[in-house]
Amino acid sequence: MRVIDIDPDLLRGYAEASVHAGAEAWIHMEAEFAGNVDGLMETLVQPGPYAYTIVPQVFPDGSVKSPVISTFDEIRECYKFVRGRSDLLSVEPLVEIKGGWYDFQENISRGCRKGGDTINDNPTLGLFPVSTRKGITGELVWVKTPRAKLGTGPDPAEPPLEGVAGRRQLLALHNQFLDGLRANDVEAMLATMNDGVQANIRDYVGDTGTLVGLESKHDYSAYLKAFFGTYEILGVEYLHRVMEDWYLFAEVRISMRKRGGDGSEIGFNTADFFVPAKDNRFIVQTGHGTDLP
């Protein structure tokens, strides 16, 4: 009796890709625990380009900066800085999604300052894109920050949402974001974003293979206009989605055709985490995406 008649070859291939993604992420994290920079660099796919945002910053005025690092030498210097000032002792994944081409985690990262003995538990997001080869192609990180501390300008009339209300609001906001993407509507997408939005997303306009850093709604608007000027969106569907009141993660499948092309449909997957500000709009979007066919 056939009941769940999914192609076994499809299931096996997806399982193998998912196991590979998780294994490469954890190999990298074991190197983080060891703290050896040369060992860390060996966990990167050769060659790049790479996609790293491992030193996000939140400033006292609520603004955010998350520099994109994309070269081997830049990553080495960044690891020397990060592991030179602190030790990562363990990572406990509360949520882990092995997506076939990435490993996403909401985890508790336990660490201490170099030479110190006070251990801190930090709720952290980690997204590790991979290819079919050994190693990771990126490390995208965010440490939990309350909404009330994010976003510039005066406090809004309505307080930042928390708990279940915050989760439901993020769900509705992400649906609004996806509806704007489906409609090829720049303004509808920008309406979901804080004025100081920091977005690090795969560059599908220049097709550079790494991330483009968008540091304002003006930057994001320019990118979207170029993107929609190059492609016509045909379909947008989320594949995985999980949220707490301080973040939302989603993998999304996007189908489209190139304007002025032969009319054929092409597609790619993205994996992004979004972080809300005190006005309950997104101030951070960080993620990557699969290659164009």
N, C-alpha and C positions, 0 to 999 in steps of 0.2 A: 504494500500500500504506500503510494507516494503522497505525502502530505505537505512537506515544505521542500518543494522541488527546485531549489536553487542549484544552478550549475556547480557541481563539486569542484571543477577546475577553477571557477571564479572564486569560490570560497577559499580554496587552498591558496590561490595567488594573493588574495586580500589578506589572509592570515599571515602569510610569509612576509608580505610587505609591512604589516603592522608590527610583527615581532621584530623585524629588522630596525624599524624606526625607534622602537622602545629600547632595543639593545644598544644602538649607537648613542642615544641620549644618556643611558646609564653608564656606558663606558666613559663618556666625557665627564660625567659627574664624579665617578671614581677618581679620575685624574684631578678634579677640583679638590677632592678630599686630601689627596696626596700633596697638592699645592706646588707641584713642580711645573714650571712654565714650559720647559721643553716637552714634558709629557703631555701637557694640555694641548700644545700645538700639534702633536701627533694625532689628536682626535679630530682634526679638521680634514674635510675632504680636500684632496689635491687634484687640480688646482682650484682656485676660487672662480668667480667672485663670491664674497661672503656677505652675510647680513647680521650685524651685531648691534645690539642696543643694551649693553650691560652696565652702563653708568647713568641711568636716568636721574634727573635732578628735579626737586621741588623747591622753589624759592619761597621766602617768607611772604611775598605778596600773592602767593597762590599760582604763579606762573610755573610752567613746566618746560624743561628742555631735555631731550633724549637724543644725543648725537648718534648718527649712523656711522658705523665703522665697517669698511668693506675690503680692506687689504690685509694680507698676512702680517706685514710688519706693524700695521696699526693695532691689530689684535694682540700681537705679542706684547707691545708696549702697554696696552690696556690691562692684560693679565698681570704683567709685572707690577702695575700700580695696585690693582685690586687685591691680588694675593700677597703683595708686599705689605699691605696694611691690615689684612684680616685672614683668618682661617675658616674655611667651611668644613664643619665637622660631620654633618649628616643632612639628609633630605628625606622628609616623610611625605609622600604624595597623598593628599586627601582626595584629590581628583586627578585621574590620569586618563588621557585619551590618546591611544596609539592610532593615528589616523592614516597609516599607510605611507605617508610622505612627511610626517612630522610626529613629534611627541609633545603633547601639551600637558602641563601640570599646574594645579593649584597645590602648593605644598607648604610645609613648615620647614624652613631652612634654619638649621642650628649652627651658630658660628660665634666667634669671639675675635676681639682685636688682637693683632700680632703681639705676643708676649703677655697678653692679659689672661685672666682666669674667670671673668664673668661671661657666661654663655647666654646668648640671646636667641629667642625663638622668633623668627620673622615670617609671617604669612607672605608668600611670594608666588608670582606667576612666572612660569618658564615655558618658552616655546622653542623647540629645537627642530628646525627643518632638516631633512636629509635628502640625499639622492639615492640611487641604487647602489652606489659604491660604499666603501667603508668610510665612516666619519660623519660629522655633522656639517651642514653648510651655513648654520647660523645659530645664534643664541640671543633670544629676545626676552628681556626680563622687566618685571615691575614689582616693587615692594608695596604692600598694602598701605594706602593712604586714605584717611577719611575724606568723604566728599567736602566736608566743611572747610578743609584746608586747601582745596583745589579751585582755581578760577580767580581771576583778578577782578577788581572793581568792588562796589558796595555789595553787601550781603543782599540776596533777593528777599522779597517779601515772604515767600514760602520757604520754610526750612528745608535743608537737604533731607531726602527720604532715606529711611533705614529699614532694615529687616525685610519682611515679606513685601511690604509696600514698595521698598526700593527695588526688589527683584522684579516685581510686576511692572514697575515703571520702566526699568531697563529693557524688559521684554517688549513693551509697547514702543519704546524709542528705537530699538533695533529693527522692529517691523517697519517703522516709518522710514528708517534708513534704507532698508531693502526695497520698499515701495518706490522710493525716489530713484534708486538704481535701476529698477525694472522700467521706470518711465523715462529714463535718460534725462532726469530732471535735476539740474545742478542745485537750484535753490531749495528744493525739497530735502536734498541730502545735507546741505549746509545748515538747514534749520535745526538739525539734530545736534549741532556742534557749538560748544562754547567759543567765544570770540578768540580765546588764546589756544585753540586746539593745536596739538602737536601730533602729527600723523606720520608714521614711518611705514610705508606700504610698497609692495613691489611695483617697479616702474614698467608699466605696460605700454607707455607712450614711446619712450626711448628704447624699450626692451633691452635694458642694460644687464639684466640678470640679478640685480641687487635692489636695494631699497632707495626710494626717493624720500627725502625729508621735507615735510610740509609743516611750516612753523606758524601758520595763521590761517584764518578762513580765506584770506586773499590768495595765499599760496594754493590752498586746497581747491578754490574756485578755478584758478588758472589750470591746475592739473585736470580737473574734471571736464572743463571745456575742451581741452586738448584730447582727452580720452574719448569723450562722446563725439568729438569731431573725427576721430579715427575709426571708432567702432559703433555699431548699432546694437544695443542690448536686446536679445531675444527672450532670455529667460534667466531667472535668479531663484535658486532654491537652497535653503540651508540643509546641511547634512548632519551636523552635530551642533548642539547649542547647550551651554551650561552657564549659569549665572549665580552670583551672590549679590549683595547690595553694593559691593565695591568694584565689581567687574562683570563683564559679559564676554564669553568666548564663543566663536562660531566658525565652523568650516562651511563655506558657501560654494556652490557650483554655479558658474556664470557661462551662459552660452550667448554667442554674438556672431556678427559677420562684419567684415571689414568694409567700410564705406569705399565705393569705387572699385571693389574687388570683383571676384567672379560669382559672388552671392552664396558661396558655400558657408556652412555653419562651422564655427570653431568654438572651443571652450577651454576653461581652466578652472582650477579650484583655488580658493584663498582660505587662509586660516589667520584670524585676527582676534586680539583681545582689545576690548574697549573699556575705558575707565571714565566714570562720571565726575563732574565738578559740582560745586555748591549750588549751581543753578539747575542741576539735574539733567544737564546735557553732556555729551561726550567731550572730554578735554584731551584724551589720549586714544589713539588707534595705532596699534602696532601689530604687524604680521608679515606674512610672505605669501607667495603663490607659486603654482606649478608653471612649467614652461608653456609657451604658446606652441601649438602644433606646427 
